[in-house]
Amino acid sequence: MQAEQHAVPAPRPGINASLVKSTLVCGLGGLLFGFDTVVISGTTRDLQRQFHLPKSFTLHSIGFTVAIALIGTMIGAAFAGRLGDRLGRRDGLRWMALLYLLSALGCAFAWGWLPLIAARLLAGLAIGGSSVLGPMYIAEIAPPQWRGRLVGFFQIMIVTGILIAYLSNFLIVRASLGAAEWRWMLGVAALPAAVFLLLLFGIPRSPRWLVQQGRLDEARAALQSTGDPNVQQDLDEIAASLSAGGRREPLFRRQYRKPILLAVTLAVFNQLTGINAILYYMNDIFTRAGFSRNSGSLQAAIIGAANLVFTLLAMSVIDKLGRKTLLLVGSVGTAFCLAGAAAIFLTGRHEPWLLWMLIGFIAFFAFSQGAVIWVYISEIFPNAIRGKGQSLGTVANWTMDALISWSFPAVAALSSGYPFVFFAAMMVLQFFLVLFFFPETAGVSLEQMQRQLESA
């Protein structure tokens, strides 16, 4: 009787302690990213009074004071890819942690408007740099089957940072610290920034960056430390993907037109949702709808909590449903909620529903665009140009963010409903762009994705 033969299943990559630790540490950069991005929302009224800032579209205005960090993110994102290619993704993040620390201390002890602007610019540099290097680092150490959830953890930490910022602002307002409130709001980030800097000395370098530098033994050790079951096979595949151009490969070549177009389109429409303008001016939006400052801070914290809950939900299904499905669902949901908010402001009726419209908007955004953007951009560029490509997509994101955030107070002063009408229309357009032009990336290795997009 012939013995029954059983096929030996191929080893499936899992998650080990080193991979978890590296993802958690890198996620602290996302937490600081989220915190420093929106913490300014609780300080706008105090800063206006302290420094006599108008709402008009000028350099010396509250809009520019908010947007200066966004200008910093553009600069930080533009140079972070080169920094990551030169020093490595991990060591580049160390510089970002130092900038976060200096920014928080600078804001806490700013003696005038210009020092405050300088400190917020440093925060922007750190946010822009970490938004490039953080997702890129995690994408390069993660197995394909887990990459969506692990890179998505960076987004979870961003929204956690947003929630902590809103809660921190609310508690500081309740503490009645007087004229020093805004200093405490902006300065408390110094502690997590210091912790982030210290922990970055305990995680490995990216194996793909090590291969790029020709340090194959270190790359092999890095792959082994993350639990890769096919170390030599994956090492050979990474080396083959880099053999054509290496680290000197230019970004703007015909073969890379598809990933470039995808990254820039996704990044621009991420801001055309209106997400950051709404987050930055959340307290002002509620004030215009008739809420008190104390109440507005609490509503902002509730919205921050919804952001976290639906980001966690998205992370649980992003590798199953895929990135494209989440984007399509989010486009429909955000368009509806933005249109509802616009109707409330334009008619001056049903103001209590504003909170629910904004919660719905945040929920759909977190479930779609918020969960997908950093994952998707980190996946679609080849190894040889990932640093440059990630920088390009991130610069596009922050450039649009700065333009919208700077102009939002002036446009909203004409009518609070106009910005929401525009954002809703953009989400309708995004639905069709994603439906017809965006490929799915879930479950595909970075090297396989490279081959697919180059042949498109």
C-alpha positions in Angstrom: 0.0 0.0 0.0 1.5 3.3 -1.1 2.2 5.8 1.7 0.0 8.8 1.6 2.1 11.9 0.6 1.5 15.3 2.1 2.8 18.5 0.5 4.9 20.5 2.9 3.4 24.0 3.2 5.6 26.9 2.4 6.7 28.8 5.5 4.3 31.7 6.2 5.9 34.9 7.6 4.7 35.7 11.0 5.3 38.5 13.5 8.0 38.1 16.1 9.1 40.3 19.0 11.8 42.2 17.0 9.2 43.1 14.3 6.7 44.2 16.9 9.3 46.3 18.8 10.5 48.0 15.7 7.0 48.8 14.6 6.0 50.2 18.0 9.1 52.4 18.3 8.6 53.7 14.8 5.0 54.3 15.7 6.0 56.9 18.3 7.1 59.1 15.4 3.5 58.8 14.1 2.1 59.7 17.6 4.2 62.9 17.7 3.2 63.5 14.0 -0.5 63.5 15.0 0.0 65.4 18.2 2.0 68.2 16.7 -0.2 68.4 13.7 -3.4 69.3 15.5 -2.4 70.6 19.0 -2.3 74.1 17.5 -6.2 73.9 17.2 -6.5 74.6 20.9 -4.2 77.6 20.9 -5.5 79.7 17.9 -7.7 82.1 20.0 -4.9 82.6 22.6 -2.3 83.2 19.9 -4.5 85.7 18.1 -4.9 87.7 21.3 -1.3 87.3 22.5 0.3 88.4 19.2 -2.6 90.4 17.6 -3.0 88.1 14.6 -5.7 88.8 12.0 -7.6 86.1 10.1 -6.8 87.6 6.7 -4.6 85.8 4.1 -1.3 87.5 5.1 2.1 86.5 6.4 1.4 87.9 9.9 -1.9 86.1 10.4 -3.3 83.2 12.4 -3.6 81.2 9.1 0.1 81.6 8.5 0.9 80.8 12.2 -0.9 77.5 11.6 0.5 76.9 8.1 4.1 77.5 9.0 4.4 74.0 10.4 2.9 72.8 7.1 5.6 74.7 5.2 8.1 72.9 7.4 6.5 69.6 6.5 7.0 70.3 2.8 10.7 71.0 3.4 11.2 68.1 5.7 9.4 65.7 3.4 11.4 66.9 0.4 14.7 66.2 2.0 13.8 63.2 4.1 14.0 60.7 1.3 17.6 61.8 0.5 18.4 61.7 4.3 16.9 58.2 4.5 18.9 57.1 1.5 22.1 58.5 2.9 22.0 57.7 6.6 19.3 55.0 6.6 15.6 55.1 7.5 16.3 54.4 11.2 19.1 57.0 11.7 17.0 59.6 9.7 14.2 59.1 12.3 16.7 59.9 15.1 17.1 63.4 13.6 13.4 63.8 13.4 13.0 62.8 17.1 15.6 65.5 18.0 13.6 68.1 16.0 10.4 67.1 17.7 12.1 67.7 21.1 13.6 71.0 20.1 10.3 72.2 18.7 8.3 71.4 21.9 10.8 73.1 24.1 11.0 76.1 21.7 7.2 76.6 21.8 7.1 76.3 25.6 9.6 79.0 26.1 9.0 81.2 23.0 9.3 84.9 24.0 7.7 86.3 20.9 5.9 85.5 17.7 9.0 84.9 15.6 10.6 82.4 18.0 7.2 80.6 18.1 7.2 80.6 14.3 10.7 79.1 14.3 9.8 76.4 16.8 6.7 75.5 14.8 8.8 75.3 11.6 11.0 72.7 13.4 7.9 70.7 14.2 6.9 70.8 10.6 10.4 69.6 9.5 10.0 66.7 12.0 6.4 65.8 10.8 7.4 65.9 7.2 10.5 63.8 7.7 8.8 61.2 9.9 5.8 61.0 7.5 8.3 59.8 4.8 10.8 57.7 6.9 8.3 56.0 9.3 6.0 54.3 6.8 9.0 53.5 4.5 10.9 51.9 7.4 8.0 49.7 8.4 7.2 48.7 4.8 10.7 47.6 4.3 10.8 45.3 7.3 7.3 43.9 7.1 6.2 40.6 5.4 3.8 41.2 2.5 0.9 39.5 4.3 1.3 41.8 7.3 2.5 45.0 5.6 -0.9 46.8 5.4 -1.6 46.3 9.1 2.0 47.1 10.2 2.4 50.2 8.1 -1.2 51.1 9.1 -0.1 51.0 12.7 1.8 54.2 11.9 -1.6 55.8 11.0 -3.1 54.3 14.2 -0.4 56.2 16.2 -1.0 59.4 14.2 -4.7 59.4 15.2 -3.8 58.4 18.7 -1.6 61.4 18.8 -4.5 63.5 17.5 -6.8 62.2 20.2 -4.1 62.8 22.9 -3.7 66.4 21.6 -7.4 67.1 21.9 -7.6 65.5 25.3 -4.5 67.4 26.5 -5.9 70.7 25.3 -9.2 70.0 27.0 -7.5 69.1 30.3 -5.3 72.2 30.1 -8.3 74.4 29.5 -10.0 72.8 32.5 -6.9 73.5 34.6 -7.3 77.3 34.0 -3.6 78.1 33.6 -4.3 81.5 32.2 -1.9 83.2 29.8 0.4 80.1 29.9 -2.2 77.7 28.5 -0.9 77.8 25.0 2.7 77.2 26.2 1.6 74.0 28.0 -0.4 72.8 25.0 2.5 73.1 22.6 5.2 72.1 25.1 4.0 68.8 26.6 5.3 66.9 23.5 8.8 67.2 24.8 8.5 64.1 27.0 7.3 61.6 24.3 9.9 63.1 21.9 12.7 62.3 24.3 11.4 58.8 24.8 11.2 58.3 21.0 14.8 59.5 20.5 16.1 57.0 23.1 14.2 54.0 21.8 15.4 54.5 18.3 18.8 53.3 19.4 17.4 49.8 20.0 15.9 48.8 16.6 17.7 47.4 13.5 18.3 49.1 10.2 16.1 48.5 7.2 17.3 45.3 5.3 16.5 46.8 2.0 18.5 49.9 2.7 21.4 47.7 3.8 21.3 45.8 0.5 21.2 49.2 -1.3 24.5 50.0 0.5 26.1 46.6 -0.3 26.0 45.5 3.3 24.6 42.0 2.6 25.7 40.3 5.9 23.9 43.0 7.9 20.9 42.8 5.7 20.8 39.0 6.2 20.9 39.5 9.9 18.2 42.2 9.8 15.9 39.9 7.8 16.5 37.0 10.3 15.8 39.3 13.2 12.3 40.1 11.8 11.5 36.4 11.4 11.8 36.1 7.6 11.5 32.4 6.7 13.1 32.7 3.3 16.1 34.9 4.1 18.4 34.0 1.1 15.5 34.0 -1.4 14.3 37.4 -0.3 17.8 38.8 -0.1 18.4 37.7 -3.7 15.1 39.2 -4.9 15.9 42.6 -3.2 19.4 42.6 -4.7 17.9 41.9 -8.2 15.4 44.7 -7.8 18.2 47.1 -7.1 20.7 45.9 -9.7 19.5 48.1 -12.5 20.1 51.5 -11.0 21.1 51.2 -7.4 20.8 54.2 -5.2 21.6 56.6 -8.1 18.5 55.7 -10.0 16.6 58.9 -11.0 13.0 59.2 -10.1 11.6 61.0 -13.1 11.8 58.2 -15.7 9.1 57.0 -18.1 9.0 53.6 -16.4 8.0 55.2 -13.1 5.2 57.5 -14.4 2.5 55.2 -13.0 3.6 55.1 -9.4 4.4 58.9 -9.5 1.0 59.7 -10.8 -0.7 57.4 -8.2 1.3 58.9 -5.3 0.7 62.5 -6.2 -3.0 62.0 -6.9 -3.6 60.1 -3.6 -1.6 62.7 -1.6 -3.4 65.7 -3.1 -6.9 64.2 -2.7 -6.0 63.2 0.9 -6.0 67.0 1.7 -8.9 67.8 -0.6 -11.0 65.9 1.8 -10.5 68.9 4.1 -9.3 66.7 6.9 -6.5 68.8 8.3 -8.1 72.1 7.8 -11.1 70.8 9.8 -8.8 69.3 12.5 -6.7 72.4 12.8 -9.7 74.7 13.1 -12.0 72.3 14.9 -12.5 74.6 17.9 -13.2 77.6 15.7 -15.7 75.5 13.6 -17.7 74.6 16.7 -17.6 78.2 17.9 -19.1 79.4 14.7 -21.9 76.8 15.2 -22.7 78.2 18.6 -20.7 76.0 21.0 -18.7 77.4 23.9 -14.9 77.0 24.1 -15.1 74.4 26.8 -17.8 72.5 24.9 -15.9 72.8 21.6 -12.8 71.3 23.1 -14.9 68.3 24.4 -16.5 67.9 21.0 -13.1 67.9 19.4 -11.9 65.1 21.8 -15.0 63.1 20.9 -14.2 63.4 17.2 -10.6 62.4 17.9 -11.9 59.3 19.6 -14.0 58.4 16.6 -10.9 58.9 14.4 -9.0 56.3 16.5 -11.9 53.8 16.6 -12.4 53.7 12.8 -8.7 53.7 12.1 -8.4 50.5 14.2 -11.4 49.1 12.3 -9.7 49.9 9.0 -6.5 48.3 10.1 -8.3 45.0 10.9 -9.6 44.7 7.3 -7.1 46.6 5.1 -5.2 43.4 4.1 -8.5 41.5 3.5 -10.7 44.0 1.8 -7.8 45.8 0.1 -6.8 49.4 -0.2 -9.0 50.2 -3.2 -12.2 49.1 -1.6 -11.5 51.2 1.5 -10.9 54.3 -0.7 -14.1 53.8 -2.6 -16.2 53.4 0.6 -14.6 56.4 2.1 -15.2 58.6 -0.9 -18.9 58.1 -0.8 -19.2 58.5 3.0 -17.0 61.6 3.3 -18.9 63.3 0.4 -22.2 62.8 2.1 -21.1 64.1 5.5 -19.3 67.1 4.1 -22.4 68.0 2.1 -24.4 67.7 5.3 -22.0 70.1 7.1 -22.2 72.5 4.2 -26.0 72.5 4.4 -26.0 73.2 8.1 -23.8 76.3 7.7 -25.4 77.6 4.6 -29.0 77.3 6.0 -28.1 78.2 9.6 -30.4 75.4 10.7 -29.9 72.1 12.6 -26.6 73.2 14.2 -26.7 70.3 16.8 -26.3 67.9 13.8 -22.9 69.4 13.0 -21.2 67.2 15.6 -22.7 64.1 14.0 -21.8 65.2 10.5 -18.2 65.7 11.5 -18.0 62.4 13.5 -19.3 60.7 10.3 -16.8 62.5 8.2 -13.9 61.5 10.5 -15.2 57.9 10.7 -15.3 57.5 6.9 -11.9 59.3 6.4 -10.2 57.2 9.1 -11.7 54.0 7.5 -10.4 54.9 4.1 -8.0 57.7 3.1 -6.4 58.0 6.5 -5.7 54.3 6.8 -4.6 53.9 3.2 -2.4 56.8 2.3 0.9 56.0 4.0 0.5 52.3 3.3 -0.2 52.8 -0.4 2.6 55.4 -1.1 5.1 53.2 0.7 4.2 50.2 -1.5 4.1 51.5 -5.0 7.7 52.7 -5.6 10.6 50.4 -6.5 13.3 49.8 -3.9 15.9 51.9 -5.8 13.7 55.0 -5.7 11.4 54.4 -2.7 13.0 57.2 -0.7 12.6 59.8 -3.5 9.1 58.5 -4.4 7.9 58.6 -0.8 9.3 62.2 -0.5 7.5 63.2 -3.7 4.1 61.9 -2.5 4.5 63.3 0.9 5.6 66.8 -0.4 2.5 66.8 -2.6 0.4 66.0 0.5 1.9 68.7 2.7 1.9 71.3 0.0 -1.8 71.0 -0.6 -2.3 70.9 3.2 -0.4 74.2 3.7 -2.4 75.9 0.9 -5.8 74.8 2.3 -4.9 75.5 5.9 -3.6 78.9 5.2 -6.6 80.0 3.2 -9.3 78.2 5.2 -9.9 81.0 7.8 -10.2 83.7 5.0 -12.6 81.6 2.9 -14.7 80.4 6.0 -15.0 84.1 7.0 -17.0 84.7 3.8 -19.2 81.7 4.5 -18.5 78.7 6.7 -20.3 76.5 4.2 -18.2 77.2 1.1 -15.2 75.1 2.1 -17.4 72.1 2.9 -19.1 72.3 -0.5 -15.7 72.3 -2.3 -14.4 69.4 -0.2 -17.6 67.3 -0.9 -17.2 67.9 -4.7 -13.6 66.7 -4.5 -14.6 63.5 -2.9 -17.1 62.7 -5.7 -14.2 63.2 -8.2 -11.9 61.0 -6.1 -14.4 58.1 -6.2 -14.2 57.9 -10.0 -10.4 58.3 -10.1 -9.9 55.5 -7.6 -12.5 53.3 -9.4 -10.9 53.5 -12.8 -7.2 54.1 -12.2 -5.9 52.8 -8.9 -4.5 49.2 -8.8 -4.8 47.0 -5.7 -1.6 46.4 -3.7 -2.8 44.2 -0.9 -0.8 40.9 -0.5 1.8 41.8 -3.2 5.5 41.9 -2.3 7.3 45.2 -2.9 9.4 43.6 -5.7 6.3 42.1 -7.4 4.5 45.5 -7.2 7.6 47.0 -8.9 7.3 44.7 -11.8 3.6 45.2 -12.2 3.7 49.0 -12.3 6.7 49.2 -14.5 4.9 47.1 -17.1 1.6 49.2 -16.8 
